[in-house]
Amino acid sequence: MSPRSDHHSRHGQTAQPVDDRLAFWARQAGELDWDTEWSEVLDWSDAPFARWFTGGKLNVAYNCVDRHVAAGHGDQVAFHWEGEPGDTRTITYAELRREVCRTANALLSLGLRAGDRVAIQLPMIPEAVFAMLACARLGLPHSVVFGGFSPAALQSRIEDAGARLLITSDGQYRRGRVEPMKANTDEATRDTPGVEHVLVVRRTGTDVPWTEGRDLWWHELVDVQSDRHEPEAFDAEHPLFILYTSGTTGRPKGILHTSGGYLTQAACTHRTVFGLDPDTDVYWCTADIGWITGHSYIVYGPLANRTTSVLYEGTPNTPHEGRHFEIIEKYGVSVYYTAPTLIRTFMKWGEDIPARHDLSSIRVLGSVGEPINPEAWRWYREHIGAGRAPVVDTWWQTETGAVMIAPSPDSPSFKPGSAQTPVPGISAKVVDDQGVEVAKGESGYLVLDQPWPSMLRGVWGDDDRYRQTYWARFAAQRYYFAGDGARYDDDGDIWLLGRVDDVMNVSGHRISTSEVESALVSHPAVAEAAVVGASDATTGQAIVAFVILREGAGGEVSVDGLREHVAREIGPIAKPRRILVVPELPKTRSGKIMRRLLRDVAENRQVGDVSTLADASVMDRIHAGLADAS
Ligand code: WTA
């Protein structure tokens, strides 16, 4: 066997040979219901554009809903939905099928046909799931936009995807208050002539602006439709959805996912990572459907596996800080999947809060979104998992579509803070600058060295950006560059170290420094801006901005005004924690901003090596200015 063979990694563990990996994925795909069998598992001839299960045809919504009803599970609960104000709804698989069919018939009545794009901005209400599945059923790629995004952010996503329909609601509940939604989406659709209709769910009963002819109430259009609809099978590579995510440049990228491979890996990982038993488990993923975690682990993976899930509309501390634990107790949740930022918030609120509830139903705990620090890992296991539930730390990305690295729930060695090993069928490596795998105990860049079924199929409308962003860094090896740093420990297990690019991770949300910088410089008073992510004990990172004001603007602009401006441009999640007004920014001779030095300032550290600065005294002037201001 040649030393470069796939059969042995440097670490002496036996990696899966390629043929076995493809056979593994073919078996996993076989768990789904296909209308037409595929002819080839993987076509990588046009790399980095992959085609999985070529020639195969299936209907994603049929796989998530109808087939379970056909198999006699119509009475099984698909969702226990909890509204923020305390209203509830129980949706069985039979009812889910009827709702999805009605919604699909409504979309057909609007003239939508396979391939048309639909934008969705909705709170965490059942209609969000019905809408996504109705789109999947009709082959309409959906683009779900997080409810917290600004009208400007929604508008650019609608335009980029060329959406014909927008589905939204009148308002949303947020920490006990009613907030407008339709008013915001109207602002977003003022200049988007491509949007022919806006379908509006009545959730809060608030008054909304209305455009006759364009706007339609969900309850008037959808509820009167037939609850029967014959699904059509689509090609395995038919686009399922576009989901926008921050990259290193200002404009968000539309990550494209397709049908057969995506559903195969979302379902398989959901089943294996949590050891899911559809007959006994009650599963709850606390993400919002506006993020990839909501797509893969609230909607597609769990439903393909006939899971009974909890779907919760509200925030964790409304009306009180025990709300999640109350819900776990009420429904007997056995698998709970959340983000480290929330775990750290629970820690801050205190362990006596979960202690007041019976959490004995918990069997497995999951974590996603950012590296989980060992203290949070231990607290999670101890206080939510009764000291015995395994904690599975799952590493993946919008681009990977599904979990890539995670310990198996019955793994004998749990390492707090380590995602450990690629899941079955997946291959990942930690490499140095040259793309050479690093030794045990060393760190480098995380790469995915083999294609995987739920991989992104591209960036919507921009093939070049897809190649440049993910495949140019290690082009010689044809490795996918994830943008994360990682380390092998002495056992060869993987530890994630955070982003190595200009993407920040705030409460598990990806926000690029340049996106926030663009928002800041779009304010008339700002001449220049540089943004860094400073470590934060609760949110992982906090956004800190350094701005240079325009001459004469000093008196008229407040730092709070600038923070609000960013919230309006992008959304409240992108609002900088701190904005420091500075006279200059540290730059290299080639004009590149040295964020490392700004990060030192933001984290109150001794400023590091300034020798590559064009003008080494800049940092002194920044410090002097900040001292004056305080
Ligand atoms: C980070 C979320 C460490 C990482 C599913 C990645 C993590 C980015 C983990 C993707 C984890 C996610 N450990 N880091 N378990 N999970 N990340 O696209 O930096 O919103 O590149 O997908 O989050 O964020 P995204």
Residues whose N, C-alpha, C, O or C-beta is under 5 A from the ligand:
A	BS01	WTA	S367 V368 G369 E370 P371 I372 D393 T394 W395 W396 Q397 T398 E399 A482 D484 L496 G498 R499 G508 R510
